[in-house]
């Protein structure tokens, strides 16, 4: 199948009201859910990477993806027949405050296609130029942020975490001016475009803008369309029950997504309501990061450094707050608040139950007795007693010999690979770690679970390879030099994140000291 033989659908565009103005200039949009807009041309596009698995799902071959036609379409330079490119209109709460109209400031959806299994996926270019929603920005994207989005989207998919996908990463050959640290030193950087893929890019903010504009008719059109296109089993329900069940489904999926984030140590970094998917998918990979040394108060976003609103440990409760904003937007359709309140009030118990199950899976434990719950309760204290690499700690636990741990004079040596400075750990702190390890080993022995089964289950829950912050920076450095080998190797490793891969230890190594404070490795800004 070639690109030209793909059948393009435009369900969102054909079903919902458009901005009647066709000119591409900044404006407030009323009574419409999107604006038609053409992508900007890339000067000298070059394919840097693509997802073979996603391409196959879309019906594209290797030769399709490496063709000039693919390059031109997914850099924004040409269109496949039937494409009706557009930018969505939405609003959102940013850092807890209503920000008004936001919209796709540099994302342009090309259209939708049917996959090999019959599902429908939307194709969206990020970084392809200005739209009516770009505000003071240029609508472009730089290589460093585009590479990070491409890698993390696909890595999250292979980790089993709900996410949008990324089909391609294309350098534009054009320079983009950015002030990385917002410190008054803008500089040119190489530009790039990512093709993002998702069943829908509708987010909480799409509903919020309707209610902010007091347009209940538009809100109903959007909600009915969303339900029929991505929650079809609810479409036949009577009103307002279908809207209640729609919200309950979004709550459930959001809980599931955040539990997965917490499981692997992912920090989104900018959980504004305009970055929350209506399908519970991880969306908009901006200043995200991965816990390396375990710290529940860490945020990767320099913009969030003051309040740390979006820090790792806060993510579940920010998700609930964001769901509250969605609930407020849906009230006019349901005409009472109690069903929405009930769903929201169920969030903590739903999250806690799934998180407890996840922690037991990470530890390789079955149901705990009354005297054993301290193993879970004291876990965070052990992880924060000394600087500990979260990913490597849980992989080391899987290898633990419980009998040897119980009799060892210093069991901490069995998890030493996860400690950043093992030689500097004080005797008092070391004893705390040893005490927890012995208690943990004792519980394993009491549960008498088959060792091989336990190890397999732990390793299937705790990845060895994640898109570490400093590895992303190394990949960016190499690609900017014109070398994509490092990126290709890393992407291949990330396809099997739970399996130990011989010869690729460098992609599982904990953060080196040089990366502790380097820009792009420790903290990131929203500048991209």
Order of alpha helices (4+ residues) and beta strands (2+ residues): beta-alpha-beta-beta-alpha-alpha-alpha-beta-beta-beta-beta-beta-alpha-beta-beta-alpha-alpha-alpha-beta-beta-alpha-alpha-alpha-alpha-alpha-alpha-alpha-alpha-alpha-alpha-alpha
